[in-house]
Amino acid sequence: MKKTILAAALALVLPALAQAPEQKAVAAQPVEAAKPAPKAKLAKATRKTTAKRHQDARHCLERPNNDAIIRCAEEYL
Protein backbone atom coordinates (compact mmCIF):
# COMPACT_ATOMS: atom_id res chain seq x y z
CA MET A 1 0.00 0.00 0.00
CA LYS A 2 2.79 2.46 0.90
CA LYS A 3 4.62 1.66 -2.33
CA THR A 4 1.49 2.46 -4.36
CA ILE A 5 1.05 5.83 -2.66
CA LEU A 6 4.74 6.60 -3.12
CA ALA A 7 4.54 5.69 -6.82
CA ALA A 8 1.46 7.88 -7.30
CA ALA A 9 3.12 10.81 -5.55
CA LEU A 10 6.25 10.45 -7.69
CA ALA A 11 4.14 10.25 -10.82
CA LEU A 12 2.62 13.62 -9.94
CA VAL A 13 5.83 15.33 -8.82
CA LEU A 14 8.28 14.21 -11.51
CA PRO A 15 6.54 15.94 -14.47
CA ALA A 16 6.40 19.16 -12.47
CA LEU A 17 10.11 18.93 -11.68
CA ALA A 18 10.97 18.24 -15.30
CA GLN A 19 9.08 21.34 -16.48
CA ALA A 20 10.52 23.73 -13.91
CA PRO A 21 13.92 24.34 -15.63
CA GLU A 22 12.23 24.89 -18.99
CA GLN A 23 9.83 27.42 -17.54
CA LYS A 24 12.64 29.28 -15.83
CA ALA A 25 14.60 29.46 -19.08
CA VAL A 26 11.58 30.71 -21.01
CA ALA A 27 10.76 33.24 -18.33
CA ALA A 28 14.34 34.54 -18.31
CA GLN A 29 14.48 35.18 -22.06
CA PRO A 30 11.89 38.01 -22.25
CA VAL A 31 13.54 39.81 -19.35
CA GLU A 32 16.91 39.72 -21.09
CA ALA A 33 15.42 40.67 -24.45
CA ALA A 34 13.52 43.66 -23.07
CA LYS A 35 15.30 46.91 -23.83
CA PRO A 36 14.96 50.01 -21.66
CA ALA A 37 12.81 52.71 -23.23
CA PRO A 38 14.50 55.94 -24.31
CA LYS A 39 14.33 58.80 -21.82
CA ALA A 40 12.11 60.89 -24.09
CA LYS A 41 9.47 58.19 -24.24
CA LEU A 42 9.62 57.71 -20.47
CA ALA A 43 9.05 61.41 -19.92
CA LYS A 44 5.97 61.37 -22.15
CA ALA A 45 4.59 58.25 -20.51
CA THR A 46 4.89 59.61 -16.99
CA ARG A 47 3.45 63.05 -17.77
CA LYS A 48 -0.27 63.17 -17.10
CA THR A 49 -2.49 65.35 -19.21
CA THR A 50 -5.81 66.59 -17.98
CA ALA A 51 -8.72 65.66 -20.18
CA LYS A 52 -10.37 68.59 -21.90
CA ARG A 53 -13.66 67.90 -20.10
CA HIS A 54 -11.95 68.31 -16.72
CA GLN A 55 -10.39 71.66 -17.56
CA ASP A 56 -11.81 75.00 -16.53
CA ALA A 57 -14.16 76.59 -19.10
CA ARG A 58 -15.11 79.69 -17.10
CA HIS A 59 -13.25 81.91 -19.55
CA CYS A 60 -16.09 81.18 -22.00
CA LEU A 61 -18.41 83.27 -19.82
CA GLU A 62 -16.57 86.40 -20.96
CA ARG A 63 -17.98 85.99 -24.49
CA PRO A 64 -20.42 88.68 -25.67
CA ASN A 65 -23.56 86.57 -26.16
CA ASN A 66 -25.07 83.19 -25.29
CA ASP A 67 -24.32 81.62 -28.67
CA ALA A 68 -20.61 82.40 -28.36
CA ILE A 69 -20.56 81.09 -24.79
CA ILE A 70 -22.20 77.85 -25.86
CA ARG A 71 -19.84 77.36 -28.82
CA CYS A 72 -16.84 77.94 -26.58
CA ALA A 73 -18.11 75.64 -23.81
CA GLU A 74 -18.97 72.78 -26.21
CA GLU A 75 -15.24 72.12 -26.63
CA TYR A 76 -15.12 71.10 -22.98
CA LEU A 77 -17.95 68.55 -23.12
C-alpha positions in Angstrom: 0.0 0.0 0.0 2.8 2.5 0.9 4.6 1.7 -2.3 1.5 2.5 -4.4 1.0 5.8 -2.7 4.7 6.6 -3.1 4.5 5.7 -6.8 1.5 7.9 -7.3 3.1 10.8 -5.5 6.3 10.4 -7.7 4.1 10.3 -10.8 2.6 13.6 -9.9 5.8 15.3 -8.8 8.3 14.2 -11.5 6.5 15.9 -14.5 6.4 19.2 -12.5 10.1 18.9 -11.7 11.0 18.2 -15.3 9.1 21.3 -16.5 10.5 23.7 -13.9 13.9 24.3 -15.6 12.2 24.9 -19.0 9.8 27.4 -17.5 12.6 29.3 -15.8 14.6 29.5 -19.1 11.6 30.7 -21.0 10.8 33.2 -18.3 14.3 34.5 -18.3 14.5 35.2 -22.1 11.9 38.0 -22.3 13.5 39.8 -19.4 16.9 39.7 -21.1 15.4 40.7 -24.5 13.5 43.7 -23.1 15.3 46.9 -23.8 15.0 50.0 -21.7 12.8 52.7 -23.2 14.5 55.9 -24.3 14.3 58.8 -21.8 12.1 60.9 -24.1 9.5 58.2 -24.2 9.6 57.7 -20.5 9.0 61.4 -19.9 6.0 61.4 -22.1 4.6 58.3 -20.5 4.9 59.6 -17.0 3.4 63.1 -17.8 -0.3 63.2 -17.1 -2.5 65.3 -19.2 -5.8 66.6 -18.0 -8.7 65.7 -20.2 -10.4 68.6 -21.9 -13.7 67.9 -20.1 -12.0 68.3 -16.7 -10.4 71.7 -17.6 -11.8 75.0 -16.5 -14.2 76.6 -19.1 -15.1 79.7 -17.1 -13.2 81.9 -19.5 -16.1 81.2 -22.0 -18.4 83.3 -19.8 -16.6 86.4 -21.0 -18.0 86.0 -24.5 -20.4 88.7 -25.7 -23.6 86.6 -26.2 -25.1 83.2 -25.3 -24.3 81.6 -28.7 -20.6 82.4 -28.4 -20.6 81.1 -24.8 -22.2 77.8 -25.9 -19.8 77.4 -28.8 -16.8 77.9 -26.6 -18.1 75.6 -23.8 -19.0 72.8 -26.2 -15.2 72.1 -26.6 -15.1 71.1 -23.0 -18.0 68.6 -23.1 
